[in-house]
């Protein structure tokens, strides 16, 4: 797979690779990626899971087109579909319970928190310009089949908010793993798996050290 990136605009980070590895045990035949960006996560999931249908939803036209071209270049058109749309309109796009799994790398920063990048694509990837965390969770709940699984990568400082929203939406957190830049460093990212209408019971896995600057 070609992982080359544009010199300007949106550039994916390590997050989709961490999330794809975290979700690699998913056996469901259909997966949707909310906010797919340039499509790197669907391509990774096509490599690491047996899913026969993978859909990436992206609101920004330029990124959606980049994702489509990446899918064509990888020869994965039969498995991966890129949809340019606002995930907040998912009820107009798909019937309820359309997917076995949902994956997402939502924007981490709330509006008014931190400097917004001058480039529009990068700004939308980092800040909640096109929907907040509650919108991503609501879309996941609508699209997931009963007992389906949701996989997310997010910031540790907003973990309490994420877990509360998931439980409120009846997406029960089942697995959590903290990601650290190196041993002794505070967690920089957190990976969470939730199950639709799952029973309570959270497994906290051993920390993942990546020897990488995650911020």
N, CA, C and O of each residue as an XYZ file, in Angstrom:
860
protein
N       0.834     -1.192      0.000
C       0.000      0.000      0.000
C       0.872      1.246      0.000
O       1.840      1.326      0.756
N       0.545      2.201     -0.825
C       1.285      3.451     -0.907
C       0.780      4.396      0.177
O      -0.391      4.776      0.170
N       1.668      4.785      1.123
C       1.278      5.667      2.211
C       1.767      7.102      1.982
O       1.842      7.875      2.937
N       2.099      7.476      0.749
C       2.546      8.836      0.483
C       1.412      9.809      0.752
O       0.240      9.470      0.594
N       1.779     11.054      1.170
C       0.798     12.037      1.560
C       1.051     13.354      0.840
O       2.169     13.611      0.394
N       0.004     14.205      0.719
C       0.195     15.510      0.099
C       1.082     16.397      0.963
O       1.154     16.221      2.180
N       1.754     17.349      0.330
C       2.634     18.249      1.073
C       1.860     19.249      1.919
O       2.364     19.723      2.937
N       0.625     19.575      1.500
C      -0.201     20.514      2.255
C      -1.580     19.917      2.458
O      -1.901     18.873      1.890
N      -2.411     20.589      3.279
C      -3.760     20.100      3.539
C      -3.752     18.974      4.551
O      -2.834     18.854      5.362
N      -4.788     18.150      4.492
C      -4.957     17.052      5.445
C      -3.840     16.028      5.292
O      -3.505     15.616      4.181
N      -3.266     15.622      6.428
C      -2.262     14.563      6.466
C      -2.624     13.627      7.613
O      -2.761     14.062      8.757
N      -2.780     12.338      7.305
C      -3.124     11.411      8.373
C      -1.918     11.185      9.270
O      -0.773     11.370      8.856
N      -2.193     10.785     10.499
C      -1.154     10.571     11.503
C      -1.037      9.073     11.799
O      -1.436      8.233     10.992
N      -0.491      8.764     12.952
C      -0.368      7.370     13.361
C      -1.715      6.798     13.802
O      -1.876      5.579     13.870
N      -2.675      7.659     14.099
C      -3.949      7.223     14.680
C      -4.646      6.117     13.878
O      -5.043      5.116     14.474
N      -4.813      6.249     12.552
C      -5.520      5.179     11.830
C      -4.801      3.841     11.876
O      -5.446      2.793     11.838
N      -3.480      3.859     11.958
C      -2.735      2.603     12.045
C      -2.985      1.937     13.405
O      -3.162      0.722     13.492
N      -2.997      2.761     14.468
C      -3.302      2.238     15.800
C      -4.719      1.668     15.837
O      -4.944      0.589     16.385
N      -5.668      2.394     15.252
C      -7.058      1.967     15.282
C      -7.271      0.707     14.447
O      -8.006     -0.190     14.858
N      -6.636      0.632     13.282
C      -6.772     -0.558     12.439
C      -6.232     -1.791     13.152
O      -6.822     -2.868     13.070
N      -5.119     -1.636     13.844
C      -4.554     -2.758     14.593
C      -5.487     -3.163     15.733
O      -5.667     -4.352     15.996
N      -6.081     -2.174     16.410
C      -6.984     -2.425     17.530
C      -8.244     -3.159     17.060
O      -8.790     -3.996     17.779
N      -8.695     -2.837     15.852
C      -9.921     -3.429     15.311
C      -9.653     -4.656     14.447
O     -10.580     -5.188     13.837
N      -8.410     -5.113     14.382
C      -8.044     -6.187     13.454
C      -8.741     -7.508     13.765
O      -8.862     -8.366     12.890
N      -9.201     -7.676     15.008
C      -9.882     -8.917     15.372
C     -11.339     -8.938     14.922
O     -12.012     -9.959     15.066
N     -11.840     -7.819     14.376
C     -13.233     -7.736     13.924
C     -13.484     -8.744     12.801
O     -12.743     -8.793     11.819
N     -14.527     -9.538     12.961
C     -14.857    -10.575     11.984
C     -16.111    -10.257     11.175
O     -16.465    -11.003     10.261
N     -16.786     -9.153     11.504
C     -18.026     -8.830     10.811
C     -17.801     -8.546      9.344
O     -16.733     -8.063      8.968
N     -18.794     -8.837      8.493
C     -18.629     -8.650      7.051
C     -18.774     -7.217      6.573
O     -18.457     -6.926      5.420
N     -19.250     -6.299      7.437
C     -19.431     -4.919      6.982
C     -18.946     -3.934      8.036
O     -19.221     -4.096      9.225
N     -18.213     -2.901      7.584
C     -17.630     -1.893      8.476
C     -17.845     -0.519      7.860
O     -17.742     -0.361      6.644
N     -18.145      0.480      8.694
C     -18.234      1.853      8.230
C     -17.261      2.706      9.032
O     -17.152      2.566     10.250
N     -16.557      3.591      8.335
C     -15.604      4.519      8.948
C     -16.219      5.913      8.923
O     -16.477      6.456      7.849
N     -16.452      6.487     10.077
C     -17.056      7.809     10.191
C     -15.972      8.875     10.168
O     -15.146      8.945     11.078
N     -15.974      9.709      9.124
C     -14.939     10.730      8.973
C     -13.662     10.116      8.446
O     -12.621     10.168      9.101
N     -13.743      9.533      7.262
C     -12.643      8.694      6.760
C     -11.431      9.475      6.284
O     -10.367      8.890      6.079
N     -11.569     10.814      6.098
C     -10.429     11.586      5.623
C     -10.014     11.147      4.227
O     -10.843     11.086      3.320
N      -8.746     10.843      4.055
C      -8.238     10.422      2.747
C      -8.337      8.927      2.520
O      -7.786      8.409      1.549
N      -9.039      8.223      3.410
C      -9.344      6.814      3.171
C      -8.322      5.816      3.662
O      -8.402      4.642      3.300
N      -7.361      6.233      4.475
C      -6.322      5.305      4.903
C      -6.876      4.181      5.773
O      -6.446      3.034      5.655
N      -7.837      4.508      6.653
C      -8.355      3.475      7.553
C      -9.116      2.374      6.811
O      -8.874      1.201      7.097
N     -10.023      2.681      5.873
C     -10.647      1.594      5.108
C      -9.639      0.710      4.378
O      -9.824     -0.505      4.297
N      -8.579      1.309      3.849
C      -7.565      0.517      3.155
C      -6.837     -0.413      4.117
O      -6.545     -1.560      3.776
N      -6.543      0.077      5.316
C      -5.897     -0.771      6.319
C      -6.831     -1.887      6.767
O      -6.400     -3.025      6.955
N      -8.108     -1.565      6.939
C      -9.068     -2.583      7.361
C      -9.282     -3.640      6.274
O      -9.511     -4.811      6.576
N      -9.205     -3.222      5.018
C      -9.309     -4.182      3.925
C      -8.161     -5.179      3.967
O      -8.314     -6.330      3.560
N      -7.032     -4.742      4.453
C      -5.862     -5.619      4.533
C      -5.924     -6.539      5.756
O      -5.507     -7.695      5.695
N      -6.449     -6.012      6.867
C      -6.327     -6.725      8.140
C      -7.602     -7.386      8.638
O      -7.564     -8.085      9.651
N      -8.731     -7.192      7.963
C      -9.971     -7.845      8.382
C     -10.603     -8.563      7.188
O     -10.270     -8.269      6.039
N     -11.513     -9.502      7.456
C     -12.174    -10.223      6.354
C     -13.405     -9.494      5.814
O     -14.143    -10.053      5.003
N     -13.637     -8.249      6.252
C     -14.845     -7.530      5.844
C     -14.992     -7.495      4.328
O     -14.038     -7.206      3.605
N     -16.189     -7.791      3.861
C     -16.463     -7.783      2.418
C     -16.985     -6.417      1.955
O     -16.923     -6.097      0.768
N     -17.491     -5.624      2.882
C     -18.039     -4.308      2.553
C     -17.515     -3.292      3.554
O     -17.766     -3.405      4.754
N     -16.789     -2.301      3.057
C     -16.246     -1.241      3.901
C     -16.663      0.096      3.295
O     -16.409      0.353      2.118
N     -17.297      0.938      4.090
C     -17.767      2.248      3.628
C     -17.064      3.328      4.425
O     -16.993      3.261      5.652
N     -16.546      4.321      3.724
C     -15.963      5.483      4.375
C     -16.825      6.703      4.120
O     -17.118      7.019      2.967
N     -17.239      7.396      5.173
C     -18.052      8.607      5.055
C     -17.167      9.818      5.326
O     -16.509      9.891      6.364
N     -17.152     10.763      4.395
C     -16.312     11.963      4.527
C     -17.078     13.171      4.000
O     -17.606     13.143      2.888
N     -17.137     14.230      4.800
C     -17.916     15.407      4.420
C     -17.180     16.303      3.424
O     -17.826     16.968      2.613
N     -15.857     16.338      3.464
C     -15.090     17.259      2.627
C     -14.857     16.649      1.236
O     -14.323     15.548      1.102
N     -15.270     17.395      0.214
C     -15.210     16.882     -1.138
C     -13.816     16.519     -1.605
O     -13.624     15.479     -2.235
N     -12.840     17.364     -1.304
C     -11.470     17.097     -1.723
C     -10.917     15.829     -1.104
O     -10.257     15.040     -1.779
N     -11.181     15.631      0.173
C     -10.705     14.431      0.846
C     -11.434     13.190      0.350
O     -10.823     12.135      0.178
N     -12.739     13.312      0.121
C     -13.493     12.170     -0.394
C     -12.942     11.722     -1.744
O     -12.849     10.525     -2.017
N     -12.576     12.691     -2.589
C     -12.014     12.338     -3.889
C     -10.632     11.700     -3.731
O     -10.308     10.747     -4.439
N      -9.818     12.215     -2.813
C      -8.528     11.582     -2.527
C      -8.728     10.132     -2.103
O      -8.005      9.236     -2.538
N      -9.729      9.917     -1.240
C     -10.000      8.566     -0.754
C     -10.422      7.651     -1.899
O      -9.971      6.508     -1.979
N     -11.280      8.144     -2.781
C     -11.718      7.331     -3.928
C     -10.533      6.953     -4.805
O     -10.418      5.807     -5.241
N      -9.654      7.911     -5.063
C      -8.484      7.628     -5.896
C      -7.555      6.624     -5.223
O      -6.961      5.776     -5.888
N      -7.432      6.725     -3.901
C      -6.590      5.770     -3.172
C      -7.175      4.363     -3.247
O      -6.436      3.386     -3.368
N      -8.492      4.263     -3.176
C      -9.160      2.963     -3.278
C      -8.932      2.356     -4.661
O      -8.652      1.164     -4.786
N      -9.056      3.188     -5.698
C      -8.829      2.717     -7.068
C      -7.382      2.259     -7.243
O      -7.118      1.208     -7.827
N      -6.453      3.059     -6.731
C      -5.031      2.717     -6.858
C      -4.712      1.395     -6.169
O      -3.861      0.633     -6.628
N      -5.406      1.131     -5.058
C      -5.172     -0.110     -4.320
C      -5.952     -1.283     -4.905
O      -5.761     -2.425     -4.486
N      -6.831     -1.009     -5.873
C      -7.612     -2.075     -6.477
C      -8.661     -2.660     -5.553
O      -8.978     -3.846     -5.642
N      -9.205     -1.833     -4.660
C     -10.162     -2.325     -3.667
C     -11.575     -1.813     -3.917
O     -12.375     -1.739     -2.984
N     -11.899     -1.456     -5.169
C     -13.210     -0.869     -5.469
C     -14.365     -1.807     -5.136
O     -15.457     -1.340     -4.812
N     -14.147     -3.121     -5.208
C     -15.238     -4.057     -4.944
C     -15.572     -4.138     -3.460
O     -16.688     -4.508     -3.094
N     -14.612     -3.794     -2.600
C     -14.849     -3.899     -1.160
C     -15.097     -2.546     -0.500
O     -15.843     -2.466      0.475
N     -14.478     -1.476     -1.020
C     -14.524     -0.178     -0.345
C     -15.318      0.826     -1.166
O     -15.104      0.972     -2.370
N     -16.238      1.517     -0.499
C     -17.012      2.595     -1.104
C     -16.820      3.862     -0.280
O     -16.926      3.831      0.946
N     -16.539      4.968     -0.948
C     -16.392      6.254     -0.273
C     -17.643      7.084     -0.550
O     -18.033      7.259     -1.704
N     -18.263      7.586      0.498
C     -19.480      8.382      0.389
C     -19.183      9.788      0.883
O     -18.794      9.970      2.037
N     -19.361     10.786      0.023
C     -19.202     12.168      0.462
C     -20.514     12.622      1.085
O     -21.505     12.820      0.382
N     -20.522     12.786      2.382
C     -21.749     13.149      3.094
C     -21.405     13.572      4.512
O     -20.317     13.297      5.017
N     -22.352     14.244      5.136
C     -22.261     14.633      6.539
C     -22.769     13.461      7.374
O     -23.903     13.017      7.195
N     -21.942     12.964      8.277
C     -22.357     11.808      9.076
C     -23.592     12.107      9.915
O     -24.282     11.189     10.359
N     -23.875     13.402     10.133
C     -25.075     13.767     10.895
C     -26.354     13.493     10.106
O     -27.453     13.564     10.654
N     -26.208     13.179      8.816
C     -27.368     12.833      7.982
C     -27.397     11.337      7.681
O     -27.996     10.920      6.689
N     -26.765     10.532      8.517
C     -26.653      9.096      8.214
C     -28.014      8.417      8.103
O     -28.137      7.396      7.426
N     -29.032      8.963      8.753
C     -30.369      8.373      8.651
C     -30.937      8.492      7.238
O     -31.805      7.716      6.838
N     -30.436      9.469      6.494
C     -30.871      9.635      5.110
C     -30.039      8.784      4.147
O     -30.414      8.598      2.990
N     -28.914      8.274      4.635
C     -27.992      7.533      3.774
C     -28.181      6.019      3.850
O     -28.065      5.320      2.843
N     -28.473      5.515      5.057
C     -28.520      4.075      5.282
C     -29.703      3.727      6.181
O     -30.138      4.552      6.985
N     -30.217      2.520      6.050
C     -31.202      2.030      7.013
C     -30.535      1.826      8.374
O     -29.312      1.706      8.448
N     -31.319      1.786      9.445
C     -30.710      1.509     10.755
C     -30.094      0.113     10.789
O     -30.526     -0.796     10.081
N     -29.079     -0.029     11.628
C     -28.408     -1.321     11.831
C     -27.860     -1.890     10.522
O     -28.062     -3.061     10.204
N     -27.160     -1.032      9.772
C     -26.646     -1.432      8.459
C     -25.267     -2.084      8.517
O     -24.843     -2.706      7.543
N     -24.555     -1.953      9.649
C     -23.162     -2.403      9.678
C     -22.869     -3.246     10.921
O     -23.449     -3.049     11.988
N     -21.952     -4.186     10.739
C     -21.510     -5.022     11.850
C     -20.527     -4.292     12.764
O     -20.423     -4.607     13.949
N     -19.812     -3.326     12.214
C     -18.822     -2.589     13.012
C     -18.720     -1.154     12.522
O     -18.911     -0.860     11.342
N     -18.414     -0.271     13.463
C     -18.141      1.139     13.176
C     -16.749      1.462     13.689
O     -16.386      1.068     14.798
N     -15.973      2.172     12.893
C     -14.671      2.667     13.337
C     -14.649      4.175     13.142
O     -15.309      4.701     12.245
N     -13.890      4.870     13.981
C     -13.807      6.319     13.811
C     -12.619      6.895     14.565
O     -12.257      6.447     15.653
N     -12.035      7.894     13.949
C     -10.989      8.717     14.544
C     -11.552     10.146     14.568
O     -11.162     10.973     13.744
N     -12.467     10.446     15.508
C     -13.158     11.735     15.481
C     -12.198     12.897     15.739
O     -11.128     12.705     16.318
N     -12.584     14.111     15.308
C     -11.788     15.294     15.684
C     -11.687     15.372     17.207
O     -12.671     15.160     17.915
N     -10.496     15.677     17.699
C     -10.255     15.634     19.133
C     -10.656     16.907     19.866
O     -11.040     16.861     21.035
N     -10.566     18.050     19.176
C     -10.658     19.330     19.874
C     -12.034     19.973     19.728
O     -12.593     20.031     18.633
N     -12.570     20.455     20.849
C     -13.804     21.205     20.811
C     -13.539     22.599     20.262
O     -12.437     23.131     20.399
N     -14.554     23.186     19.644
C     -14.407     24.568     19.179
C     -14.138     25.474     20.374
O     -14.756     25.334     21.429
N     -13.208     26.403     20.190
C     -12.821     27.279     21.282
C     -11.683     26.741     22.113
O     -11.194     27.427     23.011
N     -11.244     25.511     21.830
C     -10.126     24.899     22.555
C      -8.955     24.716     21.599
O      -9.044     23.931     20.655
N      -7.866     25.426     21.833
C      -6.681     25.282     20.997
C      -6.782     26.072     19.711
O      -7.858     26.519     19.314
N      -5.639     26.235     19.069
C      -5.574     27.006     17.824
C      -6.084     26.169     16.662
O      -5.673     25.023     16.483
N      -6.986     26.752     15.871
C      -7.513     26.065     14.699
C      -6.550     26.242     13.539
O      -6.120     27.360     13.253
N      -6.207     25.154     12.873
C      -5.269     25.196     11.756
C      -5.819     26.077     10.641
O      -7.019     26.047     10.372
N      -4.954     26.871      9.980
C      -5.429     27.745      8.904
C      -5.940     26.971      7.695
O      -6.803     27.465      6.970
N      -5.426     25.774      7.467
C      -5.888     24.953      6.354
C      -7.208     24.284      6.722
O      -7.313     23.654      7.774
N      -8.211     24.417      5.864
C      -9.545     23.922      6.175
C      -9.606     22.429      6.412
O     -10.274     21.985      7.345
N      -8.922     21.635      5.587
C      -8.957     20.190      5.737
C      -8.333     19.763      7.054
O      -8.879     18.917      7.763
N      -7.197     20.345      7.377
C      -6.520     19.980      8.623
C      -7.320     20.453      9.830
O      -7.389     19.760     10.846
N      -7.922     21.631      9.720
C      -8.732     22.160     10.817
C      -9.899     21.244     11.130
O     -10.182     20.972     12.296
N     -10.586     20.761     10.088
C     -11.743     19.896     10.292
C     -11.344     18.536     10.854
O     -12.131     17.897     11.552
N     -10.135     18.097     10.553
C      -9.668     16.819     11.085
C      -9.364     16.912     12.569
O      -9.450     15.913     13.284
N      -9.006     18.107     13.044
C      -8.598     18.273     14.438
C      -9.703     18.835     15.322
O      -9.833     18.437     16.479
N     -10.499     19.755     14.787
C     -11.539     20.413     15.564
C     -12.932     19.993     15.092
O     -13.117     19.579     13.948
N     -13.893     20.107     15.985
C     -15.257     19.669     15.716
C     -16.020     20.690     14.876
O     -17.000     21.279     15.331
N     -15.556     20.888     13.649
C     -16.194     21.849     12.751
C     -17.442     21.273     12.100
O     -18.361     22.017     11.758
N     -17.486     19.966     11.925
C     -18.598     19.316     11.223
C     -19.250     18.258     12.104
O     -19.571     17.165     11.639
N     -19.440     18.585     13.359
C     -20.068     17.651     14.286
C     -19.141     17.311     15.438
O     -17.940     17.114     15.259
N     -19.729     17.247     16.628
C     -18.963     16.920     17.810
C     -19.004     15.440     18.135
O     -19.573     14.640     17.392
N     -18.393     15.089     19.253
C     -18.313     13.690     19.663
C     -19.700     13.074     19.799
O     -19.892     11.906     19.462
N     -20.663     13.844     20.286
C     -22.017     13.324     20.443
C     -22.608     12.916     19.095
O     -23.375     11.956     19.025
N     -22.261     13.634     18.024
C     -22.763     13.300     16.692
C     -22.142     12.009     16.173
O     -22.821     11.200     15.541
N     -20.855     11.816     16.439
C     -20.188     10.583     16.012
C     -20.779      9.376     16.748
O     -21.015      8.330     16.143
N     -21.016      9.528     18.055
C     -21.588      8.431     18.838
C     -23.017      8.128     18.380
O     -23.399      6.963     18.265
N     -23.808      9.179     18.117
C     -25.179      8.974     17.652
C     -25.214      8.250     16.307
O     -26.045      7.368     16.094
N     -24.307      8.626     15.399
C     -24.235      7.961     14.098
C     -23.835      6.499     14.266
O     -24.391      5.615     13.613
N     -22.869      6.252     15.144
C     -22.442      4.871     15.386
C     -23.602      4.037     15.919
O     -23.811      2.905     15.484
N     -24.346      4.595     16.851
C     -25.476      3.851     17.442
C     -26.543      3.533     16.386
O     -27.105      2.438     16.379
N     -26.812      4.476     15.511
C     -27.819      4.266     14.482
C     -27.373      3.204     13.471
O     -28.177      2.372     13.051
N     -26.110      3.230     13.086
C     -25.620      2.368     12.016
C     -25.280      0.950     12.469
O     -25.254      0.030     11.652
N     -25.020      0.767     13.765
C     -24.574     -0.532     14.256
C     -25.723     -1.530     14.402
O     -26.812     -1.194     14.868
N     -25.445     -2.763     13.988
C     -26.369     -3.853     14.256
C     -26.338     -4.190     15.746
O     -25.390     -3.846     16.452
N     -27.377     -4.861     16.205
C     -27.401     -5.338     17.584
C     -26.184     -6.229     17.835
O     -25.882     -7.134     17.058
N     -25.503     -5.948     18.932
C     -24.279     -6.654     19.338
C     -23.080     -6.299     18.470
O     -22.008     -6.885     18.623
N     -23.252     -5.341     17.558
C     -22.130     -4.883     16.760
C     -21.126     -4.118     17.605
O     -21.418     -3.735     18.738
N     -19.951     -3.900     17.054
C     -18.864     -3.280     17.822
C     -18.434     -1.950     17.207
O     -18.440     -1.765     15.990
N     -18.064     -1.039     18.095
C     -17.591      0.288     17.710
C     -16.168      0.457     18.224
O     -15.885      0.184     19.391
N     -15.270      0.911     17.345
C     -13.861      1.094     17.703
C     -13.480      2.559     17.478
O     -13.706      3.109     16.400
N     -12.897      3.185     18.512
C     -12.550      4.594     18.420
C     -11.153      4.846     18.968
O     -10.671      4.122     19.838
N     -10.508      5.891     18.441
C      -9.260      6.392     19.011
C      -9.510      7.840     19.405
O     -10.083      8.609     18.633
N      -9.071      8.218     20.632
C      -9.433      9.535     21.145
C      -8.392     10.009     22.151
O      -7.426      9.310     22.455
N      -8.620     11.223     22.659
C      -7.703     11.810     23.625
C      -8.015     11.339     25.043
O      -9.187     11.248     25.409
N      -6.997     11.038     25.853
C      -7.243     10.622     27.239
C      -7.994     11.672     28.054
O      -8.819     11.321     28.898
N      -7.720     12.958     27.812
C      -8.377     13.986     28.635
C      -9.876     14.084     28.385
O     -10.595     14.706     29.166
N     -10.355     13.472     27.293
C     -11.797     13.459     27.032
C     -12.378     12.052     27.155
O     -13.482     11.786     26.679
N     -11.634     11.159     27.792
C     -12.076      9.776     27.923
C     -13.364      9.665     28.738
O     -14.261      8.909     28.365
N     -13.469     10.403     29.842
C     -14.672     10.337     30.668
C     -15.901     10.741     29.860
O     -16.954     10.112     29.962
N     -15.760     11.790     29.061
C     -16.860     12.243     28.204
C     -17.228     11.167     27.193
O     -18.408     10.889     26.980
N     -16.227     10.564     26.574
C     -16.473      9.525     25.576
C     -17.205      8.341     26.176
O     -18.199      7.881     25.614
N     -16.730      7.839     27.310
C     -17.352      6.673     27.926
C     -18.786      6.970     28.357
O     -19.667      6.120     28.228
N     -19.016      8.185     28.870
C     -20.364      8.560     29.296
C     -21.322      8.595     28.099
O     -22.450      8.110     28.186
N     -20.864      9.170     26.988
C     -21.706      9.243     25.797
C     -21.982      7.862     25.224
O     -23.096      7.585     24.779
N     -20.987      7.002     25.230
C     -21.178      5.648     24.730
C     -22.230      4.900     25.549
O     -23.122      4.260     24.992
N     -22.121      4.984     26.858
C     -23.079      4.270     27.710
C     -24.476      4.847     27.568
O     -25.464      4.112     27.587
N     -24.558      6.156     27.427
C     -25.861      6.802     27.244
C     -26.535      6.314     25.964
O     -27.759      6.204     25.897
N     -25.709      6.021     24.938
C     -26.226      5.536     23.658
C     -26.372      4.007     23.629
O     -26.652      3.430     22.578
N     -26.185      3.365     24.768
C     -26.262      1.907     24.873
C     -25.179      1.219     24.035
O     -25.385      0.147     23.467
N     -24.031      1.873     23.983
C     -22.828      1.275     23.410
C     -21.891      1.017     24.590
O     -21.177      1.917     25.032
N     -21.899     -0.188     25.084
C     -21.206     -0.497     26.326
C     -19.699     -0.652     26.103
O     -19.277     -1.509     25.327
N     -18.876      0.177     26.783
C     -17.419      0.027     26.652
C     -16.968     -1.341     27.149
O     -17.290     -1.743     28.267
N     -16.221     -2.052     26.309
C     -15.793     -3.409     26.634
C     -14.281     -3.567     26.711
O     -13.782     -4.448     27.411
N     -13.556     -2.721     26.000
C     -12.096     -2.883     25.922
C     -11.457     -1.514     25.798
O     -11.938     -0.665     25.048
N     -10.376     -1.296     26.531
C      -9.691      0.000     26.527
C      -8.186     -0.234     26.562
O      -7.692     -1.084     27.302
N      -7.471      0.531     25.751
C      -6.010      0.445     25.755
C      -5.419      1.840     25.616
O      -5.770      2.577     24.695
N      -4.532      2.199     26.518
C      -3.859      3.496     26.468
C      -2.581      3.388     25.639
O      -1.860      2.392     25.703
N      -2.324      4.430     24.867
C      -1.155      4.477     23.982
C      -0.199      5.537     24.501
O      -0.601      6.670     24.765
N       1.072      5.165     24.646
C       2.092      6.061     25.188
C       3.215      6.230     24.167
O       3.567      5.293     23.450
N       3.763      7.429     24.114
C       4.880      7.678     23.217
C       6.119      6.884     23.592
O       6.903      6.499     22.724
N       6.298      6.638     24.887
C       7.412      5.816     25.364
C       7.135      5.436     26.810
O       6.263      6.020     27.454
N       7.866      4.473     27.312
C       7.688      4.039     28.695
C       7.952      5.211     29.633
O       8.947      5.920     29.482
N       7.076      5.410     30.584
C       7.211      6.501     31.526
C       6.445      7.755     31.132
O       6.248      8.643     31.961
N       6.008      7.840     29.874
C       5.248      9.002     29.414
C       3.767      8.824     29.732
O       3.270      7.701     29.822
N       3.073      9.943     29.899
C       1.633      9.871     30.060
C       0.989      9.373     28.767
O       1.567      9.498     27.687
N      -0.193      8.817     28.888
C      -0.915      8.354     27.706
C      -1.224      9.532     26.794
O      -1.655     10.588     27.258
N      -1.005      9.350     25.501
C      -1.286     10.382     24.510
C      -2.550     10.098     23.720
O      -3.180     11.017     23.198
N      -2.921      8.833     23.631
C      -4.129      8.423     22.941
C      -4.770      7.283     23.726
O      -4.116      6.625     24.535
N      -6.043      7.064     23.477
C      -6.730      5.923     24.076
C      -7.575      5.251     23.008
O      -8.247      5.915     22.219
N      -7.531      3.929     22.994
C      -8.319      3.117     22.071
C      -9.461      2.478     22.849
O      -9.245      1.896     23.912
N     -10.671      2.586     22.321
C     -11.857      2.079     23.017
C     -12.684      1.217     22.076
O     -12.930      1.591     20.929
N     -13.107      0.068     22.568
C     -14.069     -0.776     21.859
C     -15.351     -0.832     22.678
O     -15.313     -1.089     23.881
N     -16.481     -0.592     22.031
C     -17.782     -0.675     22.699
C     -18.677     -1.629     21.920
O     -18.499     -1.828     20.719
N     -19.638     -2.213     22.620
C     -20.542     -3.168     21.981
C     -21.982     -2.696     22.129
O     -22.402     -2.297     23.215
N     -22.728     -2.743     21.045
C     -24.117     -2.299     21.045
C     -24.951     -3.199     21.951
O     -25.057     -4.405     21.727
N     -25.542     -2.589     22.982
C     -26.350     -3.312     23.964
C     -25.570     -4.442     24.635
O     -26.129     -5.484     24.977
N     -24.277     -4.215     24.815
C     -23.450     -5.214     25.485
C     -23.638     -5.192     26.989
O     -24.156     -4.221     27.541
N     -23.223     -6.245     27.646
C     -23.279     -6.309     29.101
C     -22.136     -5.495     29.700
O     -21.086     -5.365     29.072
N     -22.318     -4.944     30.900
C     -21.227     -4.208     31.553
C     -20.030     -5.113     31.797
O     -20.170     -6.318     32.008
N     -18.869     -4.515     31.762
C     -17.634     -5.258     31.986
C     -16.547     -4.753     31.061
O     -16.556     -5.047     29.866
N     -15.610     -3.994     31.608
C     -14.568     -3.346     30.806
C     -13.216     -3.988     31.084
O     -12.800     -4.110     32.236
N     -12.536     -4.396     30.018
C     -11.176     -4.920     30.118
C     -10.189     -3.811     29.755
O     -10.259     -3.244     28.665
N      -9.278     -3.506     30.667
C      -8.225     -2.527     30.399
C      -6.963     -3.298     30.031
O      -6.367     -3.969     30.872
N      -6.564     -3.194     28.766
C      -5.422     -3.951     28.282
C      -4.102     -3.286     28.684
O      -4.077     -2.133     29.112
N      -3.032     -4.022     28.541
C      -1.724     -3.481     28.898
C      -1.403     -2.295     27.998
O      -1.854     -2.262     26.853
N      -0.634     -1.316     28.485
C      -0.319     -0.126     27.691
C       0.432     -0.480     26.417
O       1.149     -1.478     26.347
N       0.245      0.372     25.408
C       0.963      0.231     24.141
C       1.981      1.347     24.051
O       1.619      2.522     24.117
N       3.261      0.997     23.900
C       4.338      1.974     23.767
C       4.786      1.993     22.316
O       5.168      0.958     21.770
N       4.745      3.153     21.691
C       5.011      3.209     20.255
C       6.292      3.966     19.907
O       6.673      4.026     18.738
N       6.974      4.554     20.926
C       8.204      5.301     20.660
C       7.987      6.316     19.536
O       8.733      6.363     18.558
N       6.948      7.119     19.711
C       6.547      8.037     18.656
C       5.909      9.253     19.287
O       5.228      9.126     20.304
N       6.110     10.444     18.710
C       5.448     11.645     19.178
C       4.025     11.648     18.642
O       3.807     11.844     17.447
N       3.057     11.429     19.528
C       1.661     11.260     19.089
C       0.886     12.562     19.005
O      -0.221     12.561     18.466
N       1.404     13.666     19.506
C       0.652     14.933     19.496
C       1.050     15.794     18.305
O       0.523     16.893     18.134
